[in-house]
Amino acid sequence: MSLVTPNYSIPYLTPGDRMAQIPDVDKAQALRIESLLETANVPPGNPDVNDILARLNQLEALNSDTGWVNCPLQAPDGVMQGSSLPQVRRTGNRVQMRWGVNGNAFSANSSYYVATIPEGFMPTEYKYFTIATAAAKATAQATIMHTSGNVQIRTGDVTSSYYIFDACSWYID
């Protein structure tokens, strides 16, 4: 009978094999290849290469990382806190936000539009967060990430010199 390959045990003919053995070797090769395709979850039949590429692209997107991307500030209320603009990062379908905005000009119990989340990072529904501030008594009653990309801060009874978005993360579809 024929020999087999070292890694996948696929049979092949040798010069000493007889012509009568060709059908057996051919069948063994076909069964082994079918087994490998099943292990790789390749659907039966003749799968469309475009379908396979689309699936691979989906799998890559689940693990892709955009790196940190700046969020433009909205005038007049969006003032940079420190030396960095607010930023977002998408890893797969999870978005994280970091840095913050200056709140020195904010009044108590008011709303301010401070930044814009770039397209591709925007939540698919409104998101509400309580965020970190400079003063223990100061809290943003709500930081709202709008589906339009607007980032809105609603101050509480006590204001702060800055508002930090590091605890904000959400999933996108």
Backbone as a printed PyTorch tensor [residue, N CA C, xyz], in Angstrom:
tensor([[[  0.8620,  -1.1850,   0.0000],
         [  0.0000,   0.0000,   0.0000],
         [  0.8950,   1.2310,   0.0000]],

        [[  0.3070,   2.4020,  -0.1660],
         [  1.0440,   3.6560,  -0.2940],
         [  1.5600,   4.1450,   1.0540]],

        [[  2.3490,   5.2180,   0.9950],
         [  2.8520,   5.8890,   2.1810],
         [  1.9150,   7.0440,   2.5310]],

        [[  2.1340,   7.6810,   3.6970],
         [  1.3050,   8.8210,   4.1070],
         [  2.2060,   9.9970,   4.4590]],

        [[  1.6300,  11.2150,   4.3200],
         [  2.3880,  12.4200,   4.6720],
         [  2.5640,  12.4730,   6.1770]],

        [[  3.6610,  13.1070,   6.6540],
         [  3.9580,  13.0840,   8.0890],
         [  2.9900,  13.8940,   8.9560]],

        [[  2.4630,  14.9920,   8.4500],
         [  1.6430,  15.8550,   9.3020],
         [  0.1650,  15.4790,   9.3190]],

        [[ -0.4130,  15.1830,   8.1550],
         [ -1.8520,  14.9680,   8.0770],
         [ -2.2310,  13.5510,   7.6510]],

        [[ -1.2680,  12.6920,   7.5140],
         [ -1.5100,  11.2910,   7.1460],
         [ -2.3060,  11.1560,   5.8570]],

        [[ -1.9930,  12.0010,   4.8850],
         [ -2.6500,  11.9050,   3.5790],
         [ -1.8710,  10.8790,   2.7520]],

        [[ -2.5550,   9.8490,   2.2770],
         [ -1.8410,   8.7870,   1.5480],
         [ -1.3880,   9.2490,   0.1590]],

        [[ -0.2870,   8.6610,  -0.2900],
         [  0.1700,   8.9020,  -1.6540],
         [  0.8150,   7.6280,  -2.1760]],

        [[  0.8350,   7.5230,  -3.4880],
         [  1.3710,   6.3280,  -4.1330],
         [  2.8940,   6.3910,  -4.2020]],

        [[  3.4860,   5.2360,  -4.1970],
         [  4.9290,   5.1160,  -4.3930],
         [  5.1680,   4.3830,  -5.7030]],

        [[  6.3750,   4.4280,  -6.2390],
         [  6.6270,   3.7420,  -7.5140],
         [  6.3240,   2.2380,  -7.4620]],

        [[  6.4020,   1.6290,  -6.3060],
         [  6.1600,   0.1940,  -6.2240],
         [  4.6800,  -0.1800,  -6.1200]],

        [[  3.7830,   0.8140,  -5.9470],
         [  2.3610,   0.5020,  -5.8360],
         [  1.8130,   0.0420,  -7.1770]],

        [[  0.7870,  -0.7840,  -7.1060],
         [  0.1570,  -1.3180,  -8.3080],
         [ -1.0000,  -0.4130,  -8.7290]],

        [[ -1.3090,  -0.4400,  -9.9830],
         [ -2.4070,   0.3500, -10.5280],
         [ -3.7250,   0.0230,  -9.8300]],

        [[ -3.8850,  -1.1940,  -9.3780],
         [ -5.1310,  -1.5950,  -8.7260],
         [ -5.3310,  -0.8680,  -7.4030]],

        [[ -4.2770,  -0.2890,  -6.8150],
         [ -4.3790,   0.3980,  -5.5310],
         [ -4.7980,   1.8760,  -5.6720]],

        [[ -4.8110,   2.4100,  -6.8680],
         [ -5.1400,   3.8270,  -7.0750],
         [ -6.5130,   4.1820,  -6.5020]],

        [[ -7.5650,   3.4100,  -6.7420],
         [ -8.8650,   3.7990,  -6.1650],
         [ -8.8550,   3.8480,  -4.6320]],

        [[ -8.1480,   2.9190,  -3.9910],
         [ -8.0840,   2.9170,  -2.5270],
         [ -7.3530,   4.1570,  -2.0070]],

        [[ -6.2350,   4.4970,  -2.6340],
         [ -5.4710,   5.6670,  -2.2250],
         [ -6.2810,   6.9380,  -2.4840]],

        [[ -6.9390,   7.0020,  -3.6190],
         [ -7.7570,   8.1680,  -3.9630],
         [ -8.8850,   8.3510,  -2.9460]],

        [[ -9.5410,   7.2560,  -2.5610],
         [-10.6190,   7.3300,  -1.5690],
         [-10.0720,   7.7740,  -0.2080]],

        [[ -8.9290,   7.2280,   0.2060],
         [ -8.3280,   7.6070,   1.4870],
         [ -7.9700,   9.0970,   1.4940]],

        [[ -7.4510,   9.6040,   0.3750],
         [ -7.1320,  11.0240,   0.2810],
         [ -8.3980,  11.8750,   0.4080]],

        [[ -9.4370,  11.4940,  -0.2950],
         [-10.6880,  12.2600,  -0.2660],
         [-11.2800,  12.2860,   1.1400]],

        [[-11.2830,  11.1470,   1.8330],
         [-11.8260,  11.0930,   3.1910],
         [-10.9940,  11.9280,   4.1620]],

        [[ -9.6840,  11.9130,   3.9930],
         [ -8.8220,  12.6910,   4.8910],
         [ -9.0140,  14.1920,   4.6650]],

        [[ -9.1090,  14.6050,   3.4210],
         [ -9.3430,  16.0220,   3.1190],
         [-10.7010,  16.4570,   3.6480]],

        [[-11.7120,  15.6140,   3.4950],
         [-13.0460,  15.9290,   4.0220],
         [-12.9990,  16.0860,   5.5450]],

        [[-12.2590,  15.2160,   6.1980],
         [-12.1150,  15.3100,   7.6520],
         [-11.4560,  16.6310,   8.0600]],

        [[-10.4300,  17.0410,   7.3290],
         [ -9.7500,  18.3030,   7.6240],
         [-10.6820,  19.4930,   7.4000]],

        [[-11.4880,  19.4630,   6.3450],
         [-12.4370,  20.5540,   6.0790],
         [-13.4950,  20.6360,   7.1730]],

        [[-13.9640,  19.4990,   7.6460],
         [-14.9440,  19.4910,   8.7390],
         [-14.3240,  20.0700,  10.0140]],

        [[-13.0850,  19.6860,  10.3000],
         [-12.3960,  20.2100,  11.4820],
         [-12.2500,  21.7280,  11.3990]],

        [[-12.0600,  22.2630,  10.1840],
         [-11.9040,  23.7020,   9.9820],
         [-13.2500,  24.4170,   9.8620]],

        [[-14.3580,  23.6880,  10.0570],
         [-15.7150,  24.2450,   9.9680],
         [-16.0310,  24.8440,   8.6030]],

        [[-15.4820,  24.2580,   7.5410],
         [-15.8320,  24.6800,   6.1870],
         [-17.1380,  23.9710,   5.8320]],

        [[-18.1670,  24.7280,   5.4420],
         [-19.4600,  24.1000,   5.1690],
         [-19.3840,  23.1400,   3.9920]],

        [[-20.2410,  22.1060,   4.0100],
         [-20.2370,  21.1490,   2.9000],
         [-20.7050,  21.7980,   1.5990]],

        [[-20.4510,  21.1280,   0.5100],
         [-20.8090,  21.6830,  -0.7870],
         [-19.6250,  22.4500,  -1.3340]],

        [[-19.9210,  23.4210,  -2.1360],
         [-18.8800,  24.2320,  -2.7310],
         [-19.0150,  25.6430,  -2.1670]],

        [[-18.4110,  25.9280,  -1.0090],
         [-18.6150,  27.2270,  -0.3760],
         [-18.0970,  28.3620,  -1.2500]],

        [[-18.8410,  29.4350,  -1.2630],
         [-18.4640,  30.6180,  -2.0130],
         [-17.2760,  31.2830,  -1.3150]],

        [[-16.2430,  31.5670,  -2.0590],
         [-15.0480,  32.1800,  -1.4920],
         [-15.3950,  33.5210,  -0.8500]],

        [[-16.3400,  34.2550,  -1.4320],
         [-16.7290,  35.5460,  -0.8500],
         [-17.3610,  35.3660,   0.5220]],

        [[-18.1410,  34.2990,   0.7170],
         [-18.7220,  34.0270,   2.0310],
         [-17.6330,  33.7310,   3.0580]],

        [[-16.6460,  32.9650,   2.6440],
         [-15.5480,  32.6330,   3.5530],
         [-14.7620,  33.8990,   3.9000]],

        [[-14.4980,  34.7590,   2.9120],
         [-13.7820,  36.0080,   3.1750],
         [-14.5880,  36.9330,   4.0710]],

        [[-15.8990,  36.9810,   3.8690],
         [-16.7490,  37.8210,   4.7160],
         [-16.6920,  37.3430,   6.1650]],

        [[-16.7200,  36.0320,   6.3570],
         [-16.6310,  35.4790,   7.7130],
         [-15.2760,  35.7950,   8.3430]],

        [[-14.2100,  35.6770,   7.5760],
         [-12.8820,  36.0170,   8.0920],
         [-12.8060,  37.4930,   8.4740]],

        [[-13.4040,  38.3650,   7.6510],
         [-13.4260,  39.7940,   7.9720],
         [-14.1930,  40.0570,   9.2570]],

        [[-15.3030,  39.3390,   9.4710],
         [-16.0690,  39.4950,  10.7130],
         [-15.2150,  39.0900,  11.9140]],

        [[-14.5210,  37.9720,  11.7930],
         [-13.6800,  37.5070,  12.8910],
         [-12.5450,  38.4890,  13.1740]],

        [[-11.9510,  39.0430,  12.1270],
         [-10.8940,  40.0320,  12.3350],
         [-11.4420,  41.2830,  13.0020]],

        [[-12.6460,  41.7130,  12.6120],
         [-13.2510,  42.9190,  13.1940],
         [-13.5000,  42.7400,  14.6880]],

        [[-13.8360,  41.5300,  15.1070],
         [-14.0730,  41.2880,  16.5250],
         [-12.8160,  41.5040,  17.3560]],

        [[-11.6680,  41.3780,  16.7350],
         [-10.4110,  41.5040,  17.4610],
         [ -9.6070,  42.7370,  17.0680]],

        [[-10.1650,  43.5860,  16.2000],
         [ -9.4140,  44.7480,  15.7400],
         [ -9.3180,  45.8100,  16.8300]],

        [[ -8.2750,  46.6070,  16.7620],
         [ -8.0300,  47.6680,  17.7330],
         [ -7.7040,  48.9360,  16.9650]],

        [[ -8.4800,  49.9900,  17.1740],
         [ -8.2790,  51.2400,  16.4510],
         [ -7.1600,  52.0870,  17.0210]],

        [[ -6.7200,  51.7870,  18.2370],
         [ -5.8350,  52.7100,  18.9290],
         [ -6.6670,  53.8970,  19.4100]],

        [[ -6.0370,  54.8310,  20.1020],
         [ -6.7770,  55.9740,  20.6600],
         [ -6.9950,  57.0290,  19.5920]],

        [[ -8.2570,  57.5210,  19.5120],
         [ -8.6690,  58.5170,  18.5210],
         [ -9.2140,  59.7310,  19.2600]],

        [[ -8.7830,  60.9320,  18.8740],
         [ -9.2300,  62.1640,  19.5230],
         [-10.7090,  62.4510,  19.2670]],

        [[-11.3700,  62.9910,  20.2810],
         [-12.7450,  63.4800,  20.1780],
         [-12.6810,  65.0000,  20.1100]],

        [[-13.1360,  65.6010,  19.0180],
         [-13.1010,  67.0570,  18.9280],
         [-13.9340,  67.6970,  20.0390]],

        [[-13.4370,  68.8180,  20.5660],
         [-14.1710,  69.5560,  21.5920],
         [-15.2750,  70.3830,  20.9350]],

        [[-16.3540,  70.6230,  21.6700],
         [-17.4480,  71.4600,  21.1830],
         [-17.3660,  72.8290,  21.8500]],

        [[-17.3130,  73.8720,  21.0340],
         [-17.2890,  75.2370,  21.5620],
         [-18.7080,  75.6280,  21.9910]],

        [[-18.8830,  76.4280,  22.9900],
         [-17.8470,  77.0730,  23.7840],
         [-17.5020,  76.2950,  25.0530]],

        [[-18.2530,  75.2150,  25.3560],
         [-18.1140,  74.5630,  26.6640],
         [-16.9940,  73.5410,  26.7450]],

        [[-16.6180,  72.9660,  25.6310],
         [-15.5790,  71.9450,  25.6430],
         [-14.2070,  72.5640,  25.7260]],

        [[-13.5870,  72.4780,  26.8780],
         [-12.2460,  73.0090,  27.0960],
         [-11.3710,  71.8510,  27.5500]],

        [[-10.2170,  71.7050,  26.9130],
         [ -9.3340,  70.5850,  27.2150],
         [ -8.8580,  70.6340,  28.6680]],

        [[ -8.8810,  69.4770,  29.2980],
         [ -8.3660,  69.3340,  30.6630],
         [ -6.9730,  68.7380,  30.5440]],

        [[ -5.9790,  69.4180,  31.0620],
         [ -4.6160,  68.9040,  30.9500],
         [ -4.0960,  69.0750,  29.5390]],

        [[ -3.3280,  68.0990,  29.0710],
         [ -2.6630,  68.2290,  27.7650],
         [ -3.2280,  67.2980,  26.7010]],

        [[ -4.3640,  66.6390,  26.9840],
         [ -4.9140,  65.7000,  26.0030],
         [ -6.3920,  65.9330,  25.7800]],

        [[ -6.8010,  65.7900,  24.5360],
         [ -8.2190,  65.8140,  24.2080],
         [ -8.8660,  64.5310,  24.7310]],

        [[-10.1770,  64.5410,  24.9690],
         [-10.8510,  63.2700,  25.2450],
         [-10.6100,  62.3240,  24.0570]],

        [[-10.4750,  61.0450,  24.3500],
         [-10.1920,  60.0680,  23.3010],
         [-11.0710,  58.8320,  23.4660]],

        [[-11.2960,  58.1400,  22.3460],
         [-11.9970,  56.8600,  22.3490],
         [-11.1230,  55.8190,  21.6580]],

        [[-11.3800,  54.5600,  22.0050],
         [-10.6580,  53.4320,  21.4180],
         [-11.6530,  52.2930,  21.2590]],

        [[-11.6730,  51.6860,  20.0720],
         [-12.5560,  50.5420,  19.8300],
         [-11.7090,  49.2930,  19.6810]],

        [[-12.0030,  48.3080,  20.5250],
         [-11.3870,  46.9890,  20.4370],
         [-12.5270,  46.0210,  20.1780]],

        [[-12.5830,  45.4770,  18.9730],
         [-13.7510,  44.6750,  18.5950],
         [-14.9680,  45.5810,  18.5750]],

        [[-15.9920,  45.2320,  19.3440],
         [-17.1840,  46.0880,  19.3980],
         [-17.2900,  46.8420,  20.7260]],

        [[-16.2170,  46.8600,  21.5070],
         [-16.2040,  47.5940,  22.7790],
         [-15.4580,  48.9150,  22.6100]],

        [[-16.0940,  50.0040,  23.0550],
         [-15.4940,  51.3400,  22.9870],
         [-15.1680,  51.7980,  24.3990]],

        [[-13.9710,  52.3370,  24.5810],
         [-13.5500,  52.9270,  25.8580],
         [-13.2930,  54.4090,  25.6140]],

        [[-13.4690,  55.2000,  26.6580],
         [-13.1860,  56.6330,  26.5640],
         [-12.2150,  57.0000,  27.6750]],

        [[-11.3620,  58.0020,  27.4140],
         [-10.4210,  58.4460,  28.4400],
         [-10.2090,  59.9500,  28.3510]],

        [[ -9.4690,  60.4600,  29.3160],
         [ -9.1760,  61.8720,  29.5180],
         [-10.4510,  62.6000,  29.9140]],

        [[-10.4790,  63.9060,  29.7690],
         [-11.6390,  64.6430,  30.2530],
         [-11.6810,  66.0670,  29.7590]],

        [[-12.5020,  66.8740,  30.4330],
         [-12.6560,  68.2800,  30.0660],
         [-12.5510,  69.1530,  31.3190]],

        [[-12.1840,  70.3920,  31.0900],
         [-12.0900,  71.3850,  32.1480],
         [-13.5050,  71.8430,  32.5060]],

        [[-13.7820,  71.9810,  33.8010],
         [-15.1040,  72.4050,  34.2410],
         [-15.1180,  73.7120,  34.9950]],

        [[-14.0290,  74.4890,  34.9250],
         [-13.9420,  75.7340,  35.6950],
         [-15.0600,  76.7180,  35.3730]],

        [[-15.5710,  76.7120,  34.1570],
         [-16.6080,  77.6730,  33.7730],
         [-18.0220,  77.1160,  33.9530]],

        [[-18.1400,  75.8910,  34.4400],
         [-19.4590,  75.2680,  34.5740],
         [-20.2030,  75.8130,  35.7900]],

        [[-21.5120,  75.8970,  35.6710],
         [-22.3890,  76.2810,  36.7830],
         [-23.0620,  75.0370,  37.3330]],

        [[-23.5150,  75.1180,  38.5670],
         [-24.2230,  73.9920,  39.1950],
         [-25.5570,  73.7480,  38.4940]],

        [[-25.9440,  72.4780,  38.4700],
         [-27.2410,  72.0540,  37.9380],
         [-27.4830,  72.5710,  36.5190]],

        [[-26.4900,  72.3730,  35.6570],
         [-26.5790,  72.8400,  34.2670],
         [-26.1010,  71.7370,  33.3250]],

        [[-26.3570,  71.9300,  32.0380],
         [-25.9390,  70.9620,  31.0180],
         [-24.9750,  71.6130,  30.0430]],

        [[-23.9700,  70.8310,  29.6250],
         [-22.9560,  71.3450,  28.7160],
         [-22.5990,  70.2730,  27.6870]],

        [[-22.5540,  70.6730,  26.4080],
         [-22.0560,  69.7970,  25.3500],
         [-20.5640,  70.0730,  25.2150]],

        [[-19.7450,  69.0560,  25.4270],
         [-18.3110,  69.2900,  25.5600],
         [-17.4360,  68.6530,  24.4770]],

        [[-17.9020,  67.5780,  23.8560],
         [-17.0680,  66.8820,  22.8700],
         [-17.9640,  66.1140,  21.9070]],

        [[-17.3370,  65.6300,  20.8300],
         [-18.0500,  64.8060,  19.8420],
         [-17.3070,  63.4970,  19.6640]],

        [[-18.0190,  62.3930,  19.8140],
         [-17.4510,  61.0680,  19.5810],
         [-17.4430,  60.8330,  18.0670]],

        [[-16.3080,  60.4630,  17.4750],
         [-16.2540,  60.2500,  16.0280],
         [-17.1490,  59.0920,  15.5630]],

        [[-17.5440,  59.1600,  14.3020],
         [-18.3390,  58.0830,  13.7090],
         [-17.5480,  56.7800,  13.7800]],

        [[-18.2470,  55.6890,  13.9980],
         [-17.6050,  54.3920,  14.1700],
         [-17.3600,  54.0520,  15.6280]],

        [[-17.5400,  55.0420,  16.5150],
         [-17.3610,  54.8530,  17.9530],
         [-18.6390,  55.2050,  18.7240]],

        [[-19.5930,  55.8530,  18.0260],
         [-20.8080,  56.3430,  18.6850],
         [-21.6560,  55.1890,  19.2090]],

        [[-22.2690,  55.3700,  20.3770],
         [-23.1650,  54.3200,  20.8820],
         [-24.4220,  54.2360,  20.0240]],

        [[-25.0460,  53.0790,  20.0260],
         [-26.2720,  52.8840,  19.2510],
         [-27.5110,  53.2860,  20.0400]],

        [[-27.3270,  53.5780,  21.3150],
         [-28.3990,  54.1050,  22.1610],
         [-27.7490,  55.0450,  23.1720]],

        [[-28.5410,  55.9180,  23.7700],
         [-27.9800,  56.8510,  24.7510],
         [-27.3350,  56.0700,  25.8930]],

        [[-26.1890,  56.5750,  26.3620],
         [-25.4780,  55.9610,  27.4930],
         [-25.3250,  57.0120,  28.5890]],

        [[-25.5600,  56.5920,  29.8310],
         [-25.4920,  57.4900,  30.9810],
         [-24.4170,  56.9950,  31.9460]],

        [[-23.5330,  57.9050,  32.3790],
         [-22.4410,  57.5440,  33.2630],
         [-22.2980,  58.5750,  34.3770]],

        [[-21.8750,  58.1290,  35.5270],
         [-21.3650,  59.0190,  36.5650],
         [-19.8610,  59.0060,  36.3990]],

        [[-19.2440,  60.1870,  36.3730],
         [-17.8160,  60.2350,  36.0710],
         [-17.0270,  60.8700,  37.2070]],

        [[-15.7180,  60.6670,  37.1680],
         [-14.8170,  61.2010,  38.1960],
         [-14.6590,  62.7090,  38.0410]],

        [[-14.4770,  63.3710,  39.1790],
         [-14.2820,  64.8240,  39.2010],
         [-13.1160,  65.1590,  40.1310]],

        [[-12.7590,  66.4460,  40.1620],
         [-11.6430,  66.8850,  40.9990],
         [-12.0190,  66.9460,  42.4700]],

        [[-13.2620,  67.2310,  42.7730],
         [-13.6960,  67.4080,  44.1590],
         [-14.5810,  66.2490,  44.5870]],

        [[-14.3990,  65.7980,  45.8180],
         [-15.1590,  64.6480,  46.3210],
         [-16.6630,  64.9100,  46.3050]],

        [[-17.0830,  66.1330,  46.5900],
         [-18.5140,  66.4480,  46.6370],
         [-19.1000,  66.7190,  45.2630]],

        [[-18.2410,  66.9790,  44.2960],
         [-18.7310,  67.2900,  42.9540],
         [-18.9460,  66.0020,  42.1760]],

        [[-20.1000,  65.8580,  41.6070],
         [-20.3640,  64.7320,  40.7220],
         [-21.1250,  65.2440,  39.5230]],

        [[-20.8570,  64.6230,  38.4100],
         [-21.6890,  64.9000,  37.2440],
         [-22.9120,  64.0240,  37.4360]],

        [[-24.0730,  64.6540,  37.5360],
         [-25.2850,  63.8640,  37.7230],
         [-25.4280,  62.8720,  36.5860]],

        [[-25.0590,  63.2950,  35.3950],
         [-25.1140,  62.3870,  34.2560],
         [-24.1470,  62.8690,  33.1950]],

        [[-23.4260,  61.9500,  32.6490],
         [-22.6720,  62.2230,  31.4390],
         [-23.3570,  61.3760,  30.3860]],

        [[-23.8330,  62.0280,  29.3590],
         [-24.6500,  61.3350,  28.3680],
         [-23.8750,  61.2490,  27.0650]],

        [[-23.7260,  60.0280,  26.5700],
         [-23.1470,  59.8060,  25.2600],
         [-24.3240,  59.6430,  24.3070]],

        [[-24.5640,  60.6400,  23.4710],
         [-25.6940,  60.6240,  22.5390],
         [-25.3740,  59.7520,  21.3290]],

        [[-26.4120,  59.2390,  20.6910],
         [-26.2270,  58.4500,  19.4740],
         [-25.6960,  59.3080,  18.3360]],

        [[-25.8060,  60.6220,  18.4490],
         [-25.2640,  61.5430,  17.4430],
         [-23.7770,  61.7940,  17.6570]],

        [[-23.2300,  61.3010,  18.7610],
         [-21.8280,  61.5140,  19.0760],
         [-21.5970,  62.6290,  20.0790]],

        [[-22.6430,  63.3890,  20.4210],
         [-22.4830,  64.4670,  21.4020],
         [-22.2110,  63.8930,  22.7890]],

        [[-21.2540,  64.5160,  23.4830],
         [-20.9760,  64.1650,  24.8730],
         [-21.4850,  65.3300,  25.7200]],

        [[-22.4340,  65.0190,  26.5780],
         [-23.0760,  66.0480,  27.3960],
         [-22.8120,  65.7780,  28.8650]],

        [[-22.4420,  66.8340,  29.6040],
         [-22.2530,  66.7320,  31.0530],
         [-23.3630,  67.5310,  31.7210]],

        [[-24.0320,  66.9130,  32.6780],
         [-25.0070,  67.6020,  33.5210],
         [-24.4070,  67.6910,  34.9130]],

        [[-24.1510,  68.8950,  35.3550],
         [-23.5170,  69.0810,  36.6610],
         [-24.5270,  68.9120,  37.7880]],

        [[-23.9990,  68.6220,  38.9690],
         [-24.8280,  68.5090,  40.1700],
         [-24.8280,  69.8150,  40.9420]],

        [[-25.1100,  69.7190,  42.2390],
         [-25.1680,  70.9090,  43.1020],
         [-23.8050,  71.5670,  43.2910]],

        [[-22.7290,  70.7690,  43.1800],
         [-21.3660,  71.2800,  43.3380],
         [-20.6280,  71.0010,  42.0400]],

        [[-19.8960,  71.9870,  41.5350],
         [-19.1490,  71.7830,  40.2940],
         [-17.7050,  71.4070,  40.6010]],

        [[-16.9700,  71.0870,  39.5410],
         [-15.5880,  70.6340,  39.6780],
         [-14.7140,  71.3600,  38.6610]],

        [[-13.4160,  71.3510,  38.9050],
         [-12.5060,  71.9680,  37.9410],
         [-12.2640,  71.0680,  36.7290]],

        [[-12.5460,  69.7630,  36.8650],
         [-12.4650,  68.8780,  35.7010],
         [-13.3950,  67.6830,  35.8550]],

        [[-13.6890,  67.0530,  34.7090],
         [-14.5560,  65.8750,  34.6320],
         [-13.8390,  64.8580,  33.7550]],

        [[-13.6670,  63.6430,  34.2660],
         [-12.8560,  62.6160,  33.6070],
         [-13.7490,  61.4790,  33.0930]],

        [[-13.5000,  61.0360,  31.8430],
         [-14.3150,  60.0180,  31.1820],
         [-13.7420,  58.5940,  31.2770]],

        [[-12.7110,  58.3760,  32.0650],
         [-12.0190,  57.0840,  32.0690],
         [-12.9020,  55.8860,  32.4080]],

        [[-14.0090,  56.0870,  33.1220],
         [-14.8800,  54.9680,  33.4930],
         [-15.9580,  54.6950,  32.4460]],

        [[-15.9400,  55.4060,  31.3420],
         [-16.9920,  55.2580,  30.3320],
         [-16.5780,  54.2350,  29.2650]],

        [[-17.4110,  53.2260,  29.1030],
         [-17.2150,  52.2610,  28.0210],
         [-18.5720,  51.7080,  27.6210]],

        [[-18.6860,  51.2840,  26.3580],
         [-19.9480,  50.7670,  25.8460],
         [-19.6520,  49.8500,  24.6550]],

        [[-20.6670,  49.1140,  24.2560],
         [-20.5620,  48.2130,  23.1200],
         [-21.3520,  48.7800,  21.9540]],

        [[-20.8500,  48.6000,  20.7500],
         [-21.5520,  49.0190,  19.5560],
         [-21.8840,  47.7830,  18.7260]],

        [[-22.8950,  47.9070,  17.8960],
         [-23.3140,  46.7700,  17.0470],
         [-22.4360,  46.6380,  15.8420]]])
